[in-house]
Amino acid sequence: MVNNTFTQMLPEFLNRKLITFCPTCLKPIYGADIEVHRLINSDVNRWPVNFVHCHTYNQFPKHALILYIDSDMTVRGHEVSDFIKLEET
């Protein structure tokens, strides 16, 4: 049987969890930065899932960090995209 108190506190804990550091700018990436609650509540059918996090930090230009996240919300790998283009719709 799952402890309901634990289940309710899990997203809050994961939002504060330090997931990784960006290897380019050393920005700390937390669960809230990648909206981990959306991953928990989604119907992902294969793990690890890739998640693209675009950000700037400490005067580094905008860049994309690609995270490979497993079902335990742990980063199993990451890479930084050399080129990105974001289109407004």
N, C-alpha and C positions, 0 to 999 in steps of 0.2 A: 504494500500500500504506500502511495506517495504522500509525503507530508505536505499538506496544503500550504502551511506557512512558509516552508522552504520553497515551494513552487512559486508562490507569490513574490518572494524576495529575490528569486534568481535573476529576473531581468534588471532589477535595481543593482544587484551586485555586479552583474556583467557590464552594466553601463559604466561603472567605476573601475572596472578591471583594465589594467594596462595590457593592451593586446600586443603591441610591438613598437619599435621606433622606425621612422622612415630612414633608410640608409643614405639618402641624399642630403636631407636637411636636419636629421636627427629629431624631428618633431615626435613627441610621444603620441601614440595613437591609442585612444581608449575605446571601450565598447560603445559609448555614446556617439563617438565620432563616426562610427560605421553603422549606426542604428541597429545594434545587435538584436534589439527586440523584434525588428522586422524579420530577421533571419530565423529567430526562434519560432515565430508565428507563421512562417511561410511553409509551403508544401514543397520543400526541396526533395528531389528524388535521387540525387547523387551527391556524394561528398568526396573530397572537399569541394566547396563552392568558391568561385572566384568573385572577388569584390574589388571594384575600382574606386579608390579614394583620391579625389583631386584636391589639392591644397597648396597653400603657400605658407612659408614659415621663415622667420629670421632673414628677410630680404632675399630669399631664394624665389625664383619665378615659379609660377604655377606649374605643377607637375603631377603625374598620376602614379600612385602607388597601387600595384595590383597585389592583392592579398589572397592567399589560398587558405580558406578557413574550414576546419573539420567540424563534425557534429557536436564536439565538446566546446566549440567557440575558441579553439586554439589555432593560431596561425601555423600552418605547416610549411609555408614558403612565401616568398614575396619577390617582386621585381619592380623596377621603376621604368615606366614607359619613356622612351627617348623623345617621342613626339606625341602631342595630343591636339585635338581640335574639338572644341565644344560648340555645338550649334544651338542657338536659341530657337525655340519653336513657338 
